[in-house]
């Protein structure tokens, strides 16, 4: 009987492998409609809460919605990206990685697939949140180029956060643990200028809020959308994102090789 020597097969190309895994992750996302709905509903509820319940006290002039929307957009990215940690942890613990290891493919593509699907999913959710904000009275004064800059920075932030959640999913022992670890990151927007100016905070907390990565991202997006000053916040935002993205990617690659025993 003739047998096939699978060890002699050449691995599939990186582009083909990634395309297959991205398609797989997008199909999984479409089946998990509840996660997508919650990623949209929770930020919208927070936007309604801060605009109509706290907005009058925080900004009696009624312009608070223009201030809070950039923070809500990043909060939406956080909620949407958090599911990546659970999805990656599920794949790492349900045995499917062992099946992929028997195939002539680069199995790290499974993580890349989750990241790409999450980026697509969160950009859609961000578009919905911006649409709701416009209905609530958000009036951006950005030019076309400023919109491009803001959307590019939002996409970069989502990519960074998704890779960070992927790394958390790789090192977590179970999907439940991944969900718990990832939840910690969702508090960072509250310790920034997302909802109130940092100069209204206590001195010790103001130092933390001013020097954490999310604050310059929010201030850059806010400046771009409202035609306000961006200053050094743009470079700081891109710099922070680049550093964290590099760390998250290296961490993910190391954790995957350690856990899956594959290149």
KOLMILUM-794747 format. One line per field, with one value per residue: residue number from 0; residue in one letter; x, y, z of N, C-alpha, C in turn. Coordinates in steps of 0.2 Angstrom, whole numbers. Example, Ala and Ser with C-alpha at 12.3 -4.5 7.8 and 13.67 -1.06 7.14 Angstrom:
num [0 1] $
residuo [A S] $
n_east [66 64] $
n_north [-28 -11] $
n_up [39 35] $
ca_east [62 68] $
ca_north [-22 -5] $
ca_up [39 36] $
c_east [66 64] $
c_north [-16 0] $
c_up [39 39] $
! end
This chain:
num [0 1 2 3 4 5 6 7 8 9 10 11 12 13 14 15 16 17 18 19 20 21 22 23 24 25 26 27 28 29 30 31 32 33 34 35 36 37 38 39 40 41 42 43 44 45 46 47 48 49 50 51 52 53 54 55 56 57 58 59 60 61 62 63 64 65 66 67 68 69 70 71 72 73 74 75 76 77 78 79 80 81 82 83 84 85 86 87 88 89 90 91 92 93 94 95 96 97 98 99 100 101 102 103 104 105 106 107 108 109 110 111 112 113 114 115 116 117 118 119 120 121 122 123 124 125 126 127 128 129 130 131 132 133 134 135 136 137 138 139 140 141 142 143 144 145 146 147 148 149 150 151 152 153 154 155 156 157 158 159 160 161 162 163 164 165 166 167 168 169 170 171 172 173 174 175 176 177 178 179 180 181 182 183 184 185 186 187 188 189 190 191 192 193 194 195 196 197 198 199 200 201 202 203 204 205 206 207 208 209 210 211 212 213 214 215 216 217 218 219 220 221 222 223 224 225 226 227 228 229 230 231 232 233 234 235 236 237 238 239 240 241 242 243 244 245 246 247 248 249 250 251 252 253 254 255 256 257 258 259 260 261 262] $
residuo [X X X X X X X X X X X X X X X X X X X X X X X X X X X X X X X X X X X X X X X X X X X X X X X X X X X X X X X X X X X X X X X X X X X X X X X X X X X X X X X X X X X X X X X X X X X X X X X X X X X X X X X X X X X X X X X X X X X X X X X X X X X X X X X X X X X X X X X X X X X X X X X X X X X X X X X X X X X X X X X X X X X X X X X X X X X X X X X X X X X X X X X X X X X X X X X X X X X X X X X X X X X X X X X X X X X X X X X X X X X X X X X X X X X X X X X X X X X X X X X X X X X X X X X X X X X X X X X X X X X X X X X] $
n_east [4 3 10 10 22 21 30 38 32 30 28 13 12 15 6 -5 -8 -12 -23 -32 -34 -38 -50 -57 -58 -66 -77 -80 -83 -94 -103 -104 -113 -118 -107 -102 -113 -113 -101 -104 -116 -112 -102 -111 -121 -113 -110 -122 -125 -115 -117 -130 -133 -121 -116 -122 -118 -104 -101 -109 -112 -117 -109 -103 -103 -95 -83 -82 -84 -72 -65 -75 -75 -62 -65 -74 -66 -58 -68 -72 -60 -56 -62 -54 -43 -50 -54 -42 -36 -45 -43 -30 -32 -41 -36 -36 -24 -15 -19 -17 -3 0 -1 6 8 10 7 6 -2 -15 -17 -14 -25 -36 -32 -33 -47 -53 -49 -56 -69 -70 -68 -80 -89 -84 -88 -102 -103 -99 -108 -120 -116 -116 -130 -133 -128 -115 -103 -92 -78 -68 -57 -56 -43 -40 -50 -45 -33 -37 -45 -35 -27 -35 -38 -24 -23 -33 -27 -15 -20 -27 -17 -11 -21 -21 -9 -11 -21 -13 -5 -13 -20 -33 -48 -57 -48 -41 -51 -53 -40 -39 -49 -43 -37 -47 -49 -41 -44 -53 -44 -38 -38 -51 -64 -64 -55 -38 -32 -42 -41 -34 -17 -8 -14 -16 -3 -1 -12 -8 3 1 -1 -14 -19 -12 -16 -30 -31 -25 -34 -45 -41 -40 -52 -60 -54 -45 -30 -17 -3 11 5 1 13 17 7 7 20 19 10 18 28 21 15 26 31 20 18 31 30 18 23 33 26 18 26 32 21 14 24 30 37] $
n_north [-6 11 25 41 53 64 72 77 87 104 118 128 144 159 169 162 154 163 169 159 157 169 170 159 165 176 170 163 175 180 170 172 182 189 193 203 212 216 222 234 239 241 252 262 263 268 280 286 287 295 306 311 309 312 323 336 341 340 348 361 369 360 354 343 330 331 331 319 308 304 296 286 280 273 266 257 250 243 235 227 221 213 201 194 188 178 170 166 159 149 142 138 129 119 109 110 116 106 98 107 107 96 98 105 119 136 137 148 157 156 164 176 177 178 191 199 197 203 216 220 218 227 239 240 241 252 262 261 266 279 284 283 293 304 306 309 322 324 334 334 344 341 341 332 326 326 318 306 305 303 291 283 282 277 264 259 259 250 239 237 235 223 214 214 208 196 191 190 180 169 166 164 152 146 150 157 163 171 180 186 192 200 209 219 228 236 246 256 267 274 280 291 305 303 305 316 331 329 338 340 330 322 327 316 306 313 313 300 298 308 302 289 277 279 292 302 296 298 312 316 310 317 331 330 327 337 349 354 358 347 345 338 327 319 313 306 297 289 284 277 268 261 255 247 239 232 225 217 209 202 196 188 179 173 167 158 149 143 137 130 123 125 132] $
n_up [0 -4 4 11 13 25 31 21 15 9 20 20 12 21 18 13 24 34 28 28 42 46 39 46 59 57 53 65 73 67 71 84 89 100 108 99 100 113 114 108 114 128 128 122 131 142 136 135 149 154 147 149 162 170 163 164 176 174 163 162 151 141 132 134 127 116 122 128 119 112 122 124 112 113 124 119 110 119 126 115 110 121 121 112 120 127 116 110 121 122 110 113 123 120 112 98 93 93 83 72 72 66 53 38 41 46 62 71 64 68 79 73 65 74 79 67 64 75 74 63 67 78 72 65 76 82 72 73 86 84 75 84 93 85 84 97 98 95 88 77 71 62 48 32 31 45 50 44 50 63 63 58 69 79 73 74 88 92 86 93 106 104 101 113 121 115 118 132 132 128 138 149 159 157 148 156 166 157 153 165 168 157 160 168 161 156 165 163 154 163 171 165 154 148 153 162 163 167 176 186 195 210 215 215 208 196 191 187 178 168 162 158 144 137 139 130 118 118 119 107 98 101 99 85 80 85 80 88 98 95 97 106 108 98 93 104 106 95 97 110 106 96 104 113 105 99 110 114 102 102 115 113 102 109 119 112 106 117 123 113 107 94 80] $
ca_east [0 7 9 12 27 19 36 42 27 32 23 10 15 13 0 -11 -10 -15 -29 -36 -35 -42 -57 -59 -59 -71 -83 -82 -85 -101 -107 -104 -117 -119 -101 -102 -118 -111 -95 -107 -121 -109 -100 -116 -124 -109 -110 -128 -124 -110 -119 -136 -133 -116 -114 -124 -113 -97 -101 -116 -114 -120 -104 -99 -103 -90 -77 -82 -84 -65 -64 -80 -72 -57 -68 -77 -61 -56 -73 -72 -54 -56 -64 -48 -40 -54 -54 -35 -35 -49 -39 -24 -33 -46 -33 -35 -17 -11 -21 -14 4 1 -2 12 6 13 1 5 -7 -21 -17 -15 -32 -40 -31 -36 -54 -55 -48 -62 -75 -70 -69 -87 -92 -82 -92 -108 -103 -98 -115 -124 -113 -119 -137 -133 -126 -108 -102 -84 -76 -62 -57 -55 -37 -40 -53 -41 -28 -41 -47 -29 -24 -40 -36 -18 -24 -36 -22 -11 -24 -29 -11 -10 -26 -19 -3 -14 -24 -8 -1 -18 -21 -40 -52 -60 -43 -40 -56 -51 -34 -40 -53 -40 -35 -53 -50 -36 -47 -55 -38 -35 -43 -57 -71 -63 -48 -33 -31 -47 -39 -29 -11 -4 -18 -15 3 -3 -16 -5 9 0 -2 -20 -21 -10 -20 -37 -30 -24 -40 -50 -39 -41 -60 -63 -50 -41 -23 -14 3 15 1 1 19 17 2 10 26 17 7 23 32 17 14 32 31 14 20 36 27 14 27 37 21 15 31 33 15 13 30 30 40] $
ca_north [0 17 29 48 56 71 76 80 92 110 122 133 151 163 173 158 152 169 170 154 158 175 168 155 169 180 166 162 181 181 166 175 189 192 197 209 217 218 227 240 241 243 259 266 264 272 287 289 288 301 312 313 309 316 328 342 343 340 353 364 372 355 352 337 325 332 329 312 303 300 291 281 276 269 261 252 246 239 230 223 217 209 194 190 184 172 166 163 154 143 138 135 124 114 104 112 118 100 96 111 105 90 100 109 126 140 138 155 160 155 170 182 177 181 198 202 197 207 223 221 218 233 245 240 243 259 265 261 270 286 285 285 299 310 306 312 329 325 338 335 349 339 341 325 323 325 312 301 304 300 284 279 282 272 258 257 258 243 233 236 232 216 210 213 203 189 188 188 174 164 165 162 144 144 155 161 167 176 185 190 196 206 214 224 234 240 251 261 273 278 283 295 311 301 307 322 333 327 343 340 324 323 327 309 303 317 311 293 299 311 298 283 278 280 299 305 294 301 319 316 309 323 336 329 327 344 354 357 357 340 346 333 321 314 309 302 292 284 281 273 262 257 252 242 234 227 221 212 204 198 192 183 174 169 163 153 144 140 133 125 119 125 139] $
ca_up [0 -5 9 9 18 26 33 15 12 11 23 16 12 26 16 13 31 38 25 31 49 47 37 51 65 55 54 72 76 65 75 91 88 107 110 95 102 120 113 105 119 134 127 121 138 146 133 138 156 156 143 151 170 173 158 166 181 172 159 162 144 137 126 136 123 112 126 131 113 111 127 123 107 115 128 114 107 125 127 109 110 127 119 109 125 128 110 110 127 121 105 116 128 118 108 91 91 92 76 67 72 62 46 35 41 52 66 74 60 72 83 68 63 79 79 61 65 81 71 58 71 82 68 64 82 82 67 76 92 82 73 89 96 81 85 103 97 94 82 76 66 58 41 29 33 52 51 42 55 69 61 58 76 82 71 77 95 92 84 99 112 102 101 120 123 112 123 139 131 127 144 154 159 155 145 162 168 152 154 172 167 152 163 172 156 154 169 161 152 168 175 160 152 144 155 165 163 172 181 191 199 215 212 214 202 190 188 184 172 163 160 155 137 134 139 124 112 118 118 100 94 103 95 78 79 87 77 94 98 96 100 106 110 92 93 110 105 90 100 115 102 93 109 116 99 98 116 113 97 104 120 110 99 114 123 108 105 123 124 107 105 87 78] $
c_east [4 5 12 17 25 25 39 38 30 27 20 13 11 6 -6 -13 -14 -22 -34 -39 -39 -49 -60 -62 -65 -78 -85 -85 -93 -106 -109 -107 -117 -113 -100 -107 -116 -105 -98 -111 -117 -106 -105 -120 -120 -109 -117 -128 -120 -113 -125 -137 -128 -114 -116 -120 -106 -96 -108 -118 -117 -116 -100 -98 -97 -83 -77 -82 -77 -64 -69 -77 -67 -60 -71 -72 -58 -61 -73 -66 -53 -58 -59 -44 -43 -54 -47 -34 -40 -46 -33 -26 -38 -43 -33 -28 -13 -13 -18 -6 5 1 4 10 10 7 1 0 -14 -22 -18 -22 -37 -39 -34 -44 -57 -54 -54 -68 -75 -70 -76 -90 -90 -87 -99 -109 -103 -105 -120 -122 -116 -126 -138 -131 -119 -107 -95 -83 -70 -63 -56 -49 -37 -44 -49 -36 -31 -42 -41 -26 -29 -39 -29 -19 -28 -32 -18 -14 -26 -23 -10 -15 -24 -14 -6 -18 -19 -5 -6 -19 -28 -43 -55 -54 -41 -44 -55 -45 -35 -44 -50 -38 -41 -53 -45 -39 -50 -50 -34 -40 -49 -63 -70 -56 -44 -32 -36 -46 -34 -22 -7 -7 -17 -8 3 -6 -12 1 8 -2 -8 -22 -19 -14 -27 -36 -29 -30 -45 -48 -40 -48 -63 -59 -47 -34 -21 -7 8 11 1 7 19 12 5 16 24 14 12 27 28 16 20 32 26 16 25 34 23 18 30 32 19 20 32 27 13 18 31 33 36] $
c_north [6 22 36 51 63 76 80 86 99 114 127 140 154 167 168 155 157 170 165 155 164 174 164 160 174 176 164 169 182 176 168 182 192 196 203 214 220 223 234 243 244 250 264 268 269 279 290 291 294 307 315 313 313 323 335 345 344 346 356 367 367 353 346 331 325 330 322 307 300 295 285 277 271 264 255 248 241 233 225 218 212 202 190 186 178 167 163 158 148 139 134 129 118 108 105 113 112 97 101 110 100 92 104 116 129 141 144 159 160 162 176 182 180 189 202 203 202 214 224 222 224 239 246 243 250 264 266 266 278 288 287 291 305 311 310 319 330 329 339 340 347 339 333 322 322 319 306 299 301 293 280 277 277 265 255 255 251 238 232 233 225 212 209 208 196 187 186 181 168 162 162 154 142 151 160 165 172 182 189 195 202 211 220 230 238 246 257 268 278 282 288 301 309 304 314 324 331 332 344 334 326 323 321 306 306 315 304 294 303 307 291 283 280 288 302 303 297 308 320 316 315 329 336 330 334 350 358 356 350 341 340 326 316 310 304 296 287 280 276 266 257 252 246 237 229 223 215 207 199 193 186 177 170 164 157 148 140 135 128 121 119 132 145] $
c_up [0 1 7 15 19 28 27 12 14 15 18 17 18 24 16 19 34 35 27 38 50 45 43 57 63 56 61 75 74 68 82 91 95 109 106 98 109 119 110 111 125 133 126 127 142 143 135 145 157 153 147 159 173 169 161 172 179 167 158 155 139 131 128 132 118 115 127 125 112 116 126 118 109 120 124 112 113 126 121 109 116 125 115 114 126 122 109 115 125 115 108 121 126 113 101 89 89 85 71 67 68 54 44 35 47 57 70 70 64 76 79 66 68 80 73 62 70 78 67 62 75 78 66 70 83 78 70 82 89 79 78 93 92 82 92 103 96 88 80 70 62 51 38 31 41 53 49 47 62 68 61 65 80 80 74 85 96 91 90 105 110 103 109 123 121 116 130 138 130 133 150 153 157 152 151 165 163 152 160 171 162 155 166 167 155 159 167 158 157 172 169 159 148 146 159 164 168 178 187 196 205 212 211 209 196 187 184 177 166 159 158 148 134 134 132 118 112 117 110 96 95 99 88 76 80 85 83 93 99 99 100 107 104 92 99 109 101 93 105 111 99 98 112 111 99 104 116 108 99 110 117 106 103 117 119 107 111 124 119 105 97 85 79] $
! end
